[in-house]
Amino acid sequence: MDAAYDDTALFAWVTDALGGAVQSAEEIQTLWSGYGHILRLRLSGAAVERVIVKHVRPPSVMKHPRGWAGQTSHERKLRSYAVERAFYLHREPVDGHRTARCFAAEASDDGFRLLLEDLDAAGFPARRQQPSEHEMAACLRWLASFHAHHLGARPEGLWPVGTYWHLDTRRDELAAMDDDELRAAAAPLDAALQACPFRTLVHGDAKVANFCFGSDGVAAVDFQYVGGGCGVQDVAYLLSSCLDDDACELHAERHLDTYFAALRARVADDVDGPALELAWRGLYPAAWADFHRFLVGWAPDHWKIHRYTRRMTREALARL
């Protein structure tokens, strides 16, 4: 046993849920801003041989890679982990939008802990920074399935409005913006997205790094910012996470077509698919501009603020 992770209370919680004994614990990664870590545990004599533990333990001294380490940021993070716990406790994996099975989830004395299926062992072992065309299509189909499945769902226990950059949770970043036009448009952009006639649940952090790739498709992780929204918010953010300026200009429309084709195939018969597509396609520039608004306040030198981002924002502002 690695002495650094010889956490008797944590391991007892795992074995209470699954039986057997913990044989080893390996850190996969630390959580953002030092709020804990993700472990892979190997078990013997249990119902499964490998599990993932997401163990949230806020630091005594809050830090942030870009300096956003105030009380507002801390409270948002704590709320996000409570949302993730609620998501996993009340939603089972679905084939079309595979997630990890949750064996146990609870608030602990020092934070939160989730006991999850190991998606590597379940057939999704690969991670990508630059997905292939086939892999990008798999991510888009995952999103389409997720959005269609949750169309009309109420975000009970989740964020009323999903996405980690939502305006109401990012007032400090709004105040820091050095772009008067985009600051003035922040509330109207948010209102346009929230007025979407077809509401669903959005993942809220659907970057390519939060997808696990396998031979039979993808699974997704990290549901801290799932909540109500418009599906193209996830799509715009996914594209922004792995396509540079030129790739967006060349391929974004094709990726949108892939997503909407999958969405049309997934929505229920009583949903007006053409009207849904018309509404969400029309809000695609607003979704991109809304994320642009966050970036300008949070990291104005970010590589994602490029020609295509600015073009989408101009289109969105012209429609307000």
Backbone bond lengths (Angstrom), bond angles and torsions (degrees), N, CA, C in turn:
res aa  C-N    CA-C-N  psi(-1)  N-CA   C-N-CA  omega(-1)  CA-C   N-CA-C  phi
1 M - - - 1.470 - - 1.522 109.97 -
2 D 1.303 116.65 131.22 1.453 121.63 175.03 1.526 108.27 -67.26
3 A 1.334 116.21 118.90 1.467 120.40 -173.97 1.521 111.98 -60.27
4 A 1.341 116.64 -28.25 1.466 119.70 -178.64 1.520 111.54 -64.74
5 Y 1.328 117.17 -21.64 1.458 120.65 -177.43 1.527 111.43 -123.38
6 D 1.284 116.13 27.10 1.461 119.98 177.16 1.524 108.23 -84.08
7 D 1.326 114.48 70.04 1.456 123.20 -174.49 1.523 108.11 -97.34
8 T 1.302 116.96 97.12 1.461 121.95 -172.91 1.519 112.28 -58.48
9 A 1.341 116.24 -44.85 1.464 119.32 -177.67 1.531 111.21 -66.11
10 L 1.330 117.10 -42.18 1.456 120.65 179.77 1.527 110.58 -64.01
11 F 1.316 117.09 -45.45 1.455 120.22 -177.85 1.528 111.37 -67.49
12 A 1.329 116.71 -34.21 1.465 119.55 176.40 1.523 110.71 -64.68
13 W 1.322 116.17 -37.83 1.471 120.66 176.96 1.523 110.54 -62.59
14 V 1.326 117.05 -42.56 1.458 121.62 179.08 1.516 110.87 -63.07
15 T 1.318 117.54 -47.92 1.467 120.30 -177.28 1.523 112.17 -71.65
16 D 1.324 117.45 -28.06 1.465 118.95 173.16 1.524 110.70 -62.97
17 A 1.342 116.31 -35.31 1.462 120.31 -178.50 1.514 112.52 -79.25
18 L 1.336 117.52 -34.87 1.458 120.44 -169.38 1.523 114.19 -122.86
19 G 1.331 117.18 -9.92 1.466 119.86 -176.34 1.513 111.29 79.63
20 G 1.319 116.70 -176.16 1.454 121.99 177.59 1.510 113.11 71.40
21 A 1.328 115.20 -153.45 1.458 121.47 -177.77 1.520 109.42 -143.01
22 V 1.329 115.81 150.86 1.461 121.39 176.88 1.522 108.61 -82.37
23 Q 1.322 116.31 123.85 1.462 121.39 -179.85 1.523 112.81 -96.35
24 S 1.334 117.35 -33.89 1.462 120.05 179.61 1.511 109.76 -157.03
25 A 1.317 114.81 157.43 1.465 121.50 178.36 1.517 108.59 -136.52
26 E 1.323 116.37 126.55 1.459 122.62 -177.74 1.521 108.71 -124.40
27 E 1.337 116.59 128.40 1.463 119.40 175.73 1.518 109.84 -75.53
28 I 1.334 116.38 126.88 1.461 121.82 175.82 1.522 110.42 -88.59
29 Q 1.333 116.26 -45.01 1.462 120.66 178.45 1.512 109.65 -164.75
30 T 1.323 115.55 160.82 1.454 120.56 171.43 1.522 108.37 -89.85
31 L 1.319 116.26 156.14 1.450 120.80 178.39 1.525 110.60 -84.02
32 W 1.312 115.18 157.29 1.466 122.55 -176.17 1.523 111.03 -51.79
33 S 1.327 115.90 132.59 1.472 123.81 176.88 1.520 112.57 65.17
34 G 1.328 117.51 23.02 1.456 120.45 176.20 1.517 114.94 74.04
35 Y 1.349 117.70 29.25 1.464 121.24 -175.70 1.532 113.07 -89.38
36 G 1.298 118.37 21.62 1.458 120.49 177.81 1.509 110.42 133.35
37 H 1.311 116.22 -157.31 1.457 119.57 -178.63 1.523 110.55 -153.65
38 I 1.321 114.57 164.30 1.457 122.23 175.36 1.520 107.86 -111.77
39 L 1.316 116.03 129.04 1.461 122.52 -176.50 1.515 111.05 -117.68
40 R 1.312 115.35 149.75 1.470 121.62 166.86 1.532 106.91 -109.09
41 L 1.325 115.65 121.48 1.458 120.79 179.07 1.521 109.65 -106.31
42 R 1.310 115.89 138.97 1.467 121.89 172.06 1.519 107.71 -105.55
43 L 1.331 114.93 130.58 1.455 121.51 -173.65 1.521 110.12 -116.45
44 S 1.301 115.09 155.86 1.464 120.94 171.09 1.525 108.27 -126.44
45 G 1.334 115.62 141.59 1.455 120.25 178.21 1.508 114.50 70.42
46 A 1.362 116.97 18.65 1.475 120.92 -177.70 1.519 109.85 -110.29
47 A 1.329 115.12 176.27 1.460 120.10 -179.38 1.526 111.80 -66.99
48 V 1.320 117.87 -26.86 1.462 123.72 176.91 1.524 108.47 -134.65
49 E 1.330 115.67 157.85 1.464 119.10 -175.75 1.526 112.62 -90.83
50 R 1.334 117.34 -27.48 1.463 121.19 -177.56 1.513 109.64 -137.11
51 V 1.313 116.40 139.28 1.466 121.76 177.12 1.523 108.83 -139.78
52 I 1.315 114.32 164.40 1.457 122.18 175.24 1.530 108.41 -112.43
53 V 1.312 115.81 135.72 1.464 121.61 173.28 1.519 108.56 -117.35
54 K 1.308 116.11 122.12 1.460 121.60 171.42 1.524 106.13 -99.58
55 H 1.330 115.44 107.16 1.465 120.98 -172.86 1.524 108.60 -110.99
56 V 1.308 115.47 108.31 1.460 122.46 -176.22 1.520 109.04 -94.66
57 R 1.327 115.59 116.88 1.461 121.51 177.29 1.528 108.04 -136.01
58 P 1.332 117.57 97.54 1.463 120.15 -177.12 1.522 111.40 -57.64
59 P 1.326 117.26 141.20 1.466 120.46 -179.41 1.517 111.64 -72.87
60 S 1.311 115.81 156.37 1.463 120.16 177.71 1.524 111.49 -70.90
61 V 1.323 115.83 -30.95 1.463 121.77 175.66 1.522 107.49 -116.85
62 M 1.315 117.17 116.36 1.461 121.18 -175.26 1.525 110.14 -79.26
63 K 1.341 114.81 132.25 1.450 121.99 177.13 1.531 108.51 -130.65
64 H 1.317 115.25 162.24 1.462 120.02 178.98 1.516 107.96 -151.29
65 P 1.336 118.72 137.36 1.463 120.17 -178.35 1.516 114.62 -56.35
66 R 1.324 117.18 -28.37 1.464 120.28 -178.84 1.528 112.69 -115.10
67 G 1.315 116.48 13.04 1.458 119.81 173.03 1.515 116.14 92.85
68 W 1.359 118.51 -1.57 1.464 121.28 -179.01 1.533 108.45 -87.03
69 A 1.327 116.71 83.28 1.463 119.76 -172.77 1.524 112.65 -129.04
70 G 1.318 117.61 29.42 1.456 120.78 -178.73 1.516 112.96 -84.49
71 Q 1.329 115.31 -176.40 1.458 121.08 -178.10 1.526 112.16 -63.78
72 T 1.324 117.11 -35.95 1.461 119.93 178.23 1.520 110.91 -61.36
73 S 1.323 116.11 -44.88 1.464 121.10 177.89 1.527 111.12 -62.29
74 H 1.317 116.44 -42.28 1.469 121.07 179.86 1.530 111.13 -62.61
75 E 1.308 116.53 -46.95 1.463 120.03 -178.82 1.523 111.28 -66.04
76 R 1.336 117.42 -35.99 1.459 120.25 177.39 1.541 110.17 -63.59
77 K 1.312 116.82 -42.91 1.462 120.21 179.65 1.532 110.80 -62.87
78 L 1.333 116.50 -45.39 1.471 118.82 179.70 1.520 110.67 -61.12
79 R 1.319 116.56 -42.46 1.459 120.26 177.61 1.526 110.43 -61.94
80 S 1.330 116.89 -37.87 1.469 120.01 -177.94 1.522 111.55 -64.14
81 Y 1.316 117.52 -36.60 1.466 119.33 179.58 1.528 111.19 -73.33
82 A 1.334 116.73 -32.89 1.463 119.30 174.33 1.524 110.35 -65.58
83 V 1.330 116.74 -37.97 1.466 121.24 176.83 1.528 109.95 -63.98
84 E 1.313 117.09 -45.44 1.462 119.83 -179.77 1.531 111.01 -61.14
85 R 1.317 116.52 -41.48 1.464 119.84 176.87 1.524 110.33 -59.99
86 A 1.330 117.17 -44.78 1.465 120.59 179.77 1.520 111.22 -63.00
87 F 1.323 116.66 -39.67 1.461 119.83 179.62 1.526 110.63 -61.25
88 Y 1.308 117.07 -50.43 1.461 119.94 -176.43 1.529 112.45 -67.90
89 L 1.321 117.27 -33.46 1.460 119.53 -178.01 1.521 112.94 -69.31
90 H 1.320 117.24 -28.72 1.459 120.03 -170.10 1.528 114.52 -113.71
91 R 1.340 117.75 3.42 1.462 119.40 -178.68 1.512 110.61 -135.36
92 E 1.311 115.50 125.18 1.463 122.07 178.97 1.532 110.40 -88.13
93 P 1.335 117.67 153.27 1.466 120.43 176.83 1.527 111.85 -58.13
94 V 1.324 116.09 142.06 1.459 123.67 177.53 1.525 107.38 -121.12
95 D 1.320 117.25 138.18 1.469 120.63 -174.57 1.524 112.55 -55.16
96 G 1.317 118.27 -42.77 1.458 120.83 -176.05 1.505 114.23 -70.33
97 H 1.316 117.10 -23.33 1.464 121.19 176.76 1.530 108.08 -140.52
98 R 1.293 114.17 75.50 1.461 123.36 -172.13 1.525 111.71 -63.76
99 T 1.305 115.71 133.61 1.454 123.15 172.24 1.527 107.67 -128.67
100 A 1.311 116.49 173.92 1.455 120.09 176.97 1.527 110.22 -75.78
101 R 1.311 115.70 139.84 1.461 119.98 170.86 1.525 108.65 -67.57
102 C 1.313 116.48 138.84 1.465 121.53 179.06 1.526 109.50 -103.40
103 F 1.330 116.44 120.97 1.466 121.70 179.36 1.519 112.12 -88.42
104 A 1.328 117.06 -30.26 1.463 121.54 179.55 1.523 108.04 -166.14
105 A 1.326 116.34 149.95 1.461 121.54 178.23 1.512 108.22 -156.06
106 E 1.319 115.93 130.59 1.459 117.93 -178.70 1.516 111.05 -158.69
107 A 1.318 114.26 157.65 1.452 120.53 168.52 1.519 107.88 -80.86
108 S 1.324 116.90 133.92 1.458 121.46 179.12 1.521 109.20 -111.80
109 D 1.328 115.98 178.11 1.467 119.72 -178.19 1.523 112.02 -62.09
110 D 1.327 116.79 -28.36 1.455 119.57 -175.49 1.521 113.29 -114.49
111 G 1.343 118.76 13.10 1.446 119.45 178.34 1.519 112.57 154.83
112 F 1.317 116.60 -124.99 1.463 123.15 179.24 1.526 108.36 -139.41
113 R 1.326 115.31 155.88 1.459 118.75 173.39 1.525 109.10 -146.71
114 L 1.315 113.66 136.80 1.457 123.26 179.13 1.518 108.55 -120.95
115 L 1.320 116.25 134.06 1.462 122.63 176.85 1.523 106.78 -111.37
116 L 1.334 115.93 112.00 1.454 121.60 -167.68 1.521 112.38 -125.45
117 E 1.311 114.58 156.20 1.453 122.18 170.62 1.527 109.93 -58.57
118 D 1.332 116.39 141.90 1.456 121.48 174.52 1.533 107.94 -83.04
119 L 1.323 116.87 107.27 1.458 120.51 -176.41 1.532 112.38 -68.56
120 D 1.319 118.03 -24.69 1.463 119.48 173.07 1.522 110.00 -59.99
121 A 1.328 116.05 -47.92 1.461 120.80 -179.67 1.518 111.85 -68.20
122 A 1.331 117.09 -24.15 1.467 121.40 -179.23 1.521 112.77 -83.46
123 G 1.348 117.30 0.73 1.461 119.47 176.66 1.514 115.39 106.99
124 F 1.337 117.04 15.18 1.469 121.10 179.93 1.531 109.38 -128.09
125 P 1.331 117.99 64.86 1.461 120.64 -170.06 1.528 115.66 -87.70
126 A 1.329 118.54 -11.50 1.461 120.15 -171.28 1.527 112.01 -96.32
127 R 1.336 115.15 148.52 1.458 122.29 173.81 1.522 107.42 -124.35
128 R 1.302 117.50 150.62 1.452 121.57 -176.49 1.527 111.02 -134.76
129 Q 1.322 115.27 143.25 1.461 121.17 166.89 1.527 110.30 -98.40
130 Q 1.324 115.53 -35.17 1.457 121.54 178.55 1.532 107.86 -126.84
131 P 1.313 118.56 90.22 1.462 120.56 -177.98 1.521 111.78 -68.44
132 S 1.314 115.03 151.46 1.458 120.38 173.50 1.524 109.61 -71.54
133 E 1.321 115.70 172.84 1.469 120.16 176.67 1.529 110.54 -57.58
134 H 1.324 116.40 -44.61 1.457 121.77 179.41 1.529 110.85 -62.74
135 E 1.324 116.58 -42.00 1.469 120.51 -178.68 1.521 111.51 -70.29
136 M 1.320 117.20 -37.73 1.462 119.50 176.09 1.526 110.34 -63.28
137 A 1.318 117.05 -41.12 1.461 120.31 178.46 1.524 110.54 -61.85
138 A 1.331 117.19 -36.93 1.464 120.36 178.41 1.532 110.88 -64.52
139 C 1.321 117.05 -40.09 1.472 120.28 176.84 1.525 110.74 -64.01
140 L 1.324 116.40 -42.93 1.465 120.57 -179.68 1.528 111.07 -65.65
141 R 1.325 117.36 -37.93 1.467 119.73 176.39 1.519 110.88 -66.93
142 W 1.332 117.24 -36.33 1.471 120.12 175.41 1.524 109.72 -59.02
143 L 1.319 116.46 -49.11 1.466 120.04 -179.75 1.524 111.40 -61.47
144 A 1.328 116.99 -42.59 1.461 119.84 179.59 1.520 111.15 -60.57
145 S 1.320 116.98 -42.81 1.462 120.79 178.84 1.531 111.08 -64.43
146 F 1.320 116.34 -44.17 1.467 121.35 179.81 1.523 110.51 -61.46
147 H 1.304 116.37 -46.74 1.470 120.10 -178.19 1.532 111.87 -67.85
148 A 1.314 117.10 -40.87 1.464 119.89 178.82 1.521 110.97 -65.79
149 H 1.328 116.52 -41.60 1.468 121.26 -178.79 1.524 111.30 -62.07
150 H 1.339 116.47 -36.78 1.471 120.77 -174.66 1.528 112.91 -101.22
151 L 1.314 117.26 12.13 1.454 119.73 -178.97 1.530 110.18 -59.10
152 G 1.322 115.92 125.23 1.459 121.24 -179.19 1.511 115.02 82.89
153 A 1.335 117.87 -1.86 1.467 120.64 -178.15 1.524 110.89 -71.55
154 R 1.304 116.18 145.13 1.457 121.00 174.12 1.532 109.23 -86.56
155 P 1.317 117.73 136.13 1.466 120.12 -176.80 1.529 112.85 -81.71
156 E 1.314 116.80 56.35 1.466 120.53 -177.24 1.528 110.07 -68.63
157 G 1.325 115.87 127.23 1.454 121.92 -178.33 1.510 113.89 79.49
158 L 1.335 116.98 -3.88 1.454 122.62 -178.56 1.529 108.97 -109.66
159 W 1.329 117.01 -172.57 1.464 118.85 173.49 1.532 109.31 -70.67
160 P 1.312 118.49 131.26 1.469 119.26 175.70 1.527 111.46 -54.69
161 V 1.320 115.53 -38.83 1.464 122.41 173.18 1.518 106.85 -125.38
162 G 1.322 116.59 119.48 1.453 120.37 -176.26 1.529 112.48 -80.05
163 T 1.326 116.33 -176.52 1.467 130.03 -175.54 1.533 109.73 86.53
164 Y 1.315 114.65 136.52 1.469 119.30 -176.65 1.520 112.29 -73.71
165 W 1.326 117.72 -12.36 1.462 120.78 -179.13 1.527 112.46 -102.51
166 H 1.329 118.17 12.89 1.461 120.18 -175.34 1.526 111.28 -55.80
167 L 1.313 115.71 138.55 1.461 122.85 -171.79 1.521 112.92 -53.66
168 D 1.334 118.18 -45.83 1.456 120.22 -175.64 1.523 113.06 -63.45
169 T 1.326 117.18 -21.20 1.471 120.52 179.36 1.519 112.10 -100.36
170 R 1.338 117.42 3.56 1.466 120.81 -174.92 1.524 111.69 -132.14
171 R 1.337 115.76 46.68 1.460 119.95 -178.75 1.528 111.59 -72.26
172 D 1.327 118.18 -32.28 1.469 119.91 177.51 1.524 110.26 -63.73
173 E 1.334 116.46 -42.65 1.453 120.33 179.07 1.532 111.37 -66.71
174 L 1.327 116.11 -35.60 1.464 120.07 177.12 1.522 110.29 -61.82
175 A 1.322 116.39 -43.96 1.464 120.53 -179.12 1.522 112.05 -65.64
176 A 1.334 116.63 -26.97 1.468 121.09 -177.63 1.522 113.36 -84.44
177 M 1.327 117.73 -6.03 1.463 120.79 -175.17 1.521 112.35 -65.21
178 D 1.322 114.94 138.96 1.459 120.97 174.04 1.527 109.21 -108.50
179 D 1.320 115.11 52.18 1.474 121.58 -179.30 1.520 106.78 -152.11
180 D 1.318 116.15 93.69 1.463 120.58 -173.78 1.526 112.23 -63.18
181 E 1.327 117.18 -38.28 1.462 119.76 -178.48 1.522 111.19 -65.03
182 L 1.326 117.15 -44.96 1.453 120.42 -179.05 1.525 111.08 -71.12
183 R 1.325 117.38 -34.23 1.466 119.99 176.17 1.531 110.04 -63.12
184 A 1.323 116.86 -43.38 1.460 120.38 179.88 1.523 111.66 -65.61
185 A 1.334 116.15 -28.20 1.463 120.15 -178.61 1.520 112.52 -87.57
186 A 1.336 118.34 -6.26 1.466 120.91 -174.09 1.521 112.27 -57.79
187 A 1.315 117.47 -50.17 1.462 120.28 -178.66 1.528 112.06 -67.32
188 P 1.337 120.03 -44.26 1.465 118.89 176.39 1.531 113.61 -61.82
189 L 1.325 118.23 -37.42 1.465 120.09 176.49 1.520 110.65 -62.91
190 D 1.323 115.96 -44.99 1.457 120.39 178.87 1.526 110.86 -62.27
191 A 1.314 116.65 -41.76 1.463 120.71 180.00 1.529 111.01 -64.42
192 A 1.322 117.26 -39.24 1.460 120.55 179.43 1.519 111.08 -63.53
193 L 1.329 117.00 -42.06 1.464 120.74 179.31 1.526 111.11 -67.49
194 Q 1.330 116.40 -40.13 1.462 119.06 -178.81 1.532 112.10 -73.46
195 A 1.319 117.31 -21.56 1.468 120.73 179.41 1.525 112.08 -83.77
196 C 1.305 116.84 1.52 1.458 120.70 179.50 1.523 110.23 -52.08
197 P 1.336 118.97 130.50 1.470 120.22 -175.63 1.529 113.75 -72.60
198 F 1.312 118.08 -14.30 1.463 121.64 178.19 1.527 107.95 -118.68
199 R 1.332 116.37 102.22 1.456 120.83 -178.98 1.526 109.43 -96.74
200 T 1.306 115.23 148.46 1.450 121.05 178.01 1.522 108.05 -145.29
201 L 1.319 116.67 -170.60 1.456 121.04 167.26 1.519 108.19 -97.23
202 V 1.316 116.16 136.52 1.459 121.23 174.11 1.520 108.49 -108.31
203 H 1.326 115.21 149.12 1.464 120.11 176.75 1.512 110.10 -61.17
204 G 1.315 116.81 -46.25 1.454 121.11 174.01 1.515 115.34 94.66
205 D 1.351 117.13 -14.62 1.469 120.78 176.99 1.532 108.04 -151.79
206 A 1.320 115.83 50.55 1.464 122.30 -169.16 1.523 112.57 -83.65
207 K 1.313 117.60 46.80 1.464 120.93 174.61 1.525 109.14 -74.11
208 V 1.343 114.90 160.58 1.462 118.66 -175.80 1.527 111.62 -63.34
209 A 1.337 117.75 -26.57 1.463 120.95 178.79 1.519 112.40 -66.57
210 N 1.325 118.03 -16.93 1.466 121.00 179.05 1.521 112.65 -97.18
211 F 1.334 116.70 16.33 1.457 121.18 173.16 1.525 109.24 -114.43
212 C 1.316 115.19 139.06 1.458 123.21 176.99 1.523 107.41 -108.72
213 F 1.314 117.25 127.37 1.458 122.17 -170.31 1.530 111.06 -103.22
214 G 1.333 115.06 139.26 1.452 121.84 176.33 1.507 110.54 -141.44
215 S 1.305 116.73 178.21 1.465 120.49 -178.04 1.520 111.94 -68.18
216 D 1.328 117.99 -21.85 1.462 121.85 -177.68 1.516 113.27 -108.27
217 G 1.333 117.15 21.47 1.450 118.98 178.94 1.508 112.28 124.90
218 V 1.323 116.01 -149.14 1.461 121.15 -176.79 1.522 109.91 -133.36
219 A 1.330 114.43 159.21 1.459 122.71 168.29 1.525 106.86 -126.19
220 A 1.303 117.09 157.56 1.465 120.62 -177.82 1.522 110.80 -120.46
221 V 1.330 114.63 153.01 1.459 122.42 179.25 1.519 108.90 -130.93
222 D 1.331 115.12 175.93 1.465 123.21 171.09 1.524 112.33 68.57
223 F 1.332 115.74 79.50 1.460 122.10 -176.67 1.529 111.89 -107.24
224 Q 1.318 116.98 40.35 1.453 120.88 -178.96 1.527 113.02 -72.75
225 Y 1.340 116.90 -23.69 1.461 119.35 -173.99 1.520 112.43 -122.63
226 V 1.329 115.69 28.64 1.449 119.90 176.96 1.533 108.93 -74.05
227 G 1.326 115.58 140.63 1.459 119.67 -179.29 1.513 110.25 178.47
228 G 1.308 116.23 -170.70 1.452 121.19 -177.47 1.511 112.14 -66.77
229 G 1.343 115.83 147.13 1.452 117.92 178.42 1.510 113.13 174.35
230 C 1.314 113.89 -165.33 1.456 124.25 -179.47 1.525 107.30 -114.27
231 G 1.312 118.09 130.80 1.450 121.72 -169.98 1.510 115.16 -55.06
232 V 1.332 117.97 -34.83 1.467 118.65 -176.68 1.526 112.48 -69.33
233 Q 1.328 118.35 -11.19 1.457 118.85 172.89 1.528 110.04 -63.87
234 D 1.329 117.21 -43.12 1.462 120.42 175.58 1.521 111.80 -65.04
235 V 1.331 116.21 -39.98 1.466 119.90 -177.72 1.528 110.55 -64.90
236 A 1.323 117.28 -47.29 1.464 120.66 179.38 1.516 110.82 -59.62
237 Y 1.329 116.33 -42.20 1.462 119.37 -178.64 1.529 111.43 -68.25
238 L 1.332 117.25 -39.94 1.463 119.81 176.15 1.519 110.48 -58.26
239 L 1.314 117.83 -48.95 1.457 120.58 -179.35 1.521 110.95 -61.63
240 S 1.319 117.09 -40.52 1.464 120.03 -179.14 1.520 111.98 -64.90
241 S 1.331 116.70 -25.20 1.464 120.21 -174.09 1.518 113.43 -76.32
242 C 1.332 117.96 -19.46 1.463 118.73 -172.89 1.522 114.51 -140.38
243 L 1.329 118.14 0.96 1.462 121.21 177.92 1.521 109.66 -115.55
244 D 1.321 116.64 129.45 1.457 119.31 174.78 1.524 109.81 -80.97
245 D 1.309 115.46 -174.84 1.461 121.16 -174.93 1.529 111.72 -55.83
246 D 1.319 116.63 -53.23 1.465 120.23 -177.52 1.526 111.58 -62.20
247 A 1.338 116.72 -41.91 1.468 120.23 -179.66 1.520 111.08 -64.75
248 C 1.315 117.40 -37.06 1.472 119.75 176.11 1.523 110.41 -62.62
249 E 1.312 116.77 -46.59 1.463 120.43 -179.03 1.532 111.21 -61.83
250 L 1.331 116.51 -37.46 1.459 120.36 -175.51 1.526 113.66 -83.12
251 H 1.344 116.98 -34.51 1.460 119.15 -165.68 1.526 115.93 -122.42
252 A 1.323 118.92 -11.80 1.466 119.95 -173.40 1.526 112.10 -58.86
253 E 1.308 118.31 -42.97 1.463 120.23 -178.02 1.528 111.08 -63.92
254 R 1.320 116.85 -38.28 1.464 119.18 178.30 1.523 110.71 -66.12
255 H 1.316 116.62 -39.40 1.465 119.63 178.09 1.533 110.79 -65.60
256 L 1.316 116.48 -37.88 1.466 119.44 175.32 1.528 110.74 -61.52
257 D 1.313 116.81 -42.00 1.466 120.39 178.11 1.528 111.06 -61.13
258 T 1.333 116.59 -41.25 1.472 120.74 178.22 1.522 110.45 -61.42
259 Y 1.323 115.79 -45.58 1.469 120.13 179.89 1.522 111.49 -61.55
260 F 1.319 117.33 -48.28 1.467 119.48 -175.45 1.529 112.04 -70.70
261 A 1.314 117.17 -31.25 1.463 118.58 174.05 1.527 110.35 -62.92
262 A 1.336 116.53 -42.52 1.460 120.17 178.19 1.522 111.21 -67.89
263 L 1.326 116.69 -37.10 1.464 119.99 179.80 1.525 110.77 -65.22
264 R 1.326 116.57 -44.66 1.472 120.07 179.32 1.535 111.14 -58.87
265 A 1.321 115.72 -36.60 1.462 120.04 -179.08 1.521 112.69 -73.09
266 R 1.328 116.50 -19.18 1.468 120.52 -173.46 1.524 114.13 -100.48
267 V 1.327 118.44 -26.08 1.463 119.08 -173.24 1.526 110.20 -69.55
268 A 1.306 115.00 153.22 1.464 121.25 -178.96 1.520 110.84 -65.94
269 D 1.317 115.94 158.87 1.466 121.60 -177.05 1.523 112.70 -62.35
270 D 1.338 117.29 -27.04 1.463 119.37 -177.21 1.529 112.85 -88.22
271 V 1.335 116.96 6.22 1.468 121.02 177.11 1.530 109.10 -96.76
272 D 1.311 116.12 135.62 1.458 121.54 177.59 1.527 108.28 -77.74
273 G 1.327 116.25 89.55 1.453 121.13 -175.58 1.509 114.66 -58.21
274 P 1.338 120.16 -46.82 1.472 120.20 178.58 1.528 112.92 -59.91
275 A 1.337 116.97 -39.25 1.462 119.76 179.15 1.529 110.97 -67.77
276 L 1.335 116.07 -38.80 1.461 120.68 176.80 1.524 110.23 -60.82
277 E 1.322 116.55 -48.54 1.462 119.79 -179.00 1.525 111.10 -63.28
278 L 1.310 117.34 -41.96 1.460 120.69 179.86 1.531 110.85 -60.03
279 A 1.348 115.84 -43.01 1.465 120.17 -178.39 1.521 111.22 -67.06
280 W 1.319 116.63 -46.55 1.465 119.76 -175.56 1.525 112.16 -73.54
281 R 1.338 117.85 -39.23 1.466 118.45 175.45 1.523 110.55 -60.41
282 G 1.323 115.83 -39.25 1.452 119.16 179.99 1.512 113.55 -64.49
283 L 1.330 116.69 -24.76 1.459 121.39 -178.97 1.525 113.43 -95.16
284 Y 1.318 116.88 -0.18 1.468 119.60 -179.70 1.533 112.12 -58.71
285 P 1.345 120.58 -47.26 1.472 118.35 176.50 1.523 112.79 -60.73
286 A 1.338 117.57 -37.56 1.463 120.18 178.61 1.522 111.31 -64.84
287 A 1.328 116.82 -37.61 1.467 120.42 177.85 1.517 110.06 -62.59
288 W 1.314 116.39 -43.17 1.460 120.07 179.45 1.535 110.57 -67.67
289 A 1.324 117.24 -42.36 1.464 121.23 179.85 1.518 111.36 -64.66
290 D 1.323 117.08 -36.33 1.461 121.02 178.83 1.525 110.49 -62.68
291 F 1.329 116.81 -41.92 1.463 119.95 176.59 1.531 110.74 -69.27
292 H 1.314 117.24 -37.42 1.466 121.92 175.79 1.526 109.71 -57.63
293 R 1.328 116.65 -43.96 1.476 120.60 177.92 1.523 111.49 -54.91
294 F 1.326 116.86 -44.97 1.454 120.34 178.38 1.529 111.12 -62.65
295 L 1.331 116.67 -46.88 1.466 120.03 -176.77 1.530 112.08 -60.53
296 V 1.321 116.77 -40.30 1.464 119.55 -177.63 1.523 111.02 -61.24
297 G 1.327 117.16 -34.98 1.458 119.62 177.93 1.516 113.50 -82.76
298 W 1.326 116.82 -33.55 1.472 121.95 -173.16 1.520 112.86 -86.51
299 A 1.343 116.55 -42.78 1.464 121.36 -176.62 1.524 108.66 -153.14
300 P 1.326 118.17 78.49 1.462 120.86 -172.58 1.525 114.63 -63.14
301 D 1.329 117.42 -13.02 1.457 120.67 177.41 1.526 112.24 -98.56
302 H 1.322 117.98 13.09 1.460 121.47 -173.79 1.529 111.36 -66.05
303 W 1.338 115.73 143.12 1.477 120.63 -177.26 1.521 112.50 -64.57
304 K 1.331 117.64 -20.44 1.464 119.87 -179.08 1.534 112.85 -75.26
305 I 1.311 117.59 -11.72 1.470 120.17 176.79 1.522 107.15 -87.55
306 H 1.314 115.70 91.04 1.457 121.28 -175.24 1.527 109.76 -132.80
307 R 1.318 116.13 -169.97 1.466 121.33 -174.54 1.528 112.44 -58.26
308 Y 1.320 117.33 -45.46 1.468 120.30 -178.47 1.531 110.34 -65.56
309 T 1.324 116.87 -41.75 1.471 120.49 176.98 1.521 110.41 -57.42
310 R 1.313 115.91 -46.65 1.470 119.45 -178.99 1.532 111.24 -67.04
311 R 1.313 116.43 -35.15 1.467 118.91 178.82 1.522 111.23 -66.33
312 M 1.344 116.85 -43.75 1.459 119.93 177.72 1.530 110.71 -61.98
313 T 1.317 116.55 -38.28 1.463 119.91 179.43 1.522 111.10 -66.12
314 R 1.315 116.54 -41.92 1.473 118.35 177.31 1.519 111.12 -61.03
315 E 1.326 116.78 -41.59 1.473 119.56 177.92 1.517 111.04 -62.03
316 A 1.327 115.94 -43.92 1.464 120.09 -178.51 1.522 111.12 -63.78
317 L 1.322 117.27 -44.52 1.464 120.19 -177.61 1.526 110.72 -67.30
318 A 1.327 116.94 -32.57 1.461 119.60 178.52 1.519 112.23 -67.63
319 R 1.344 117.21 -21.70 1.468 121.13 -179.05 1.523 113.18 -91.46
320 L 1.322 117.40 -8.65 1.474 119.41 -178.59 1.529 111.62 -72.72
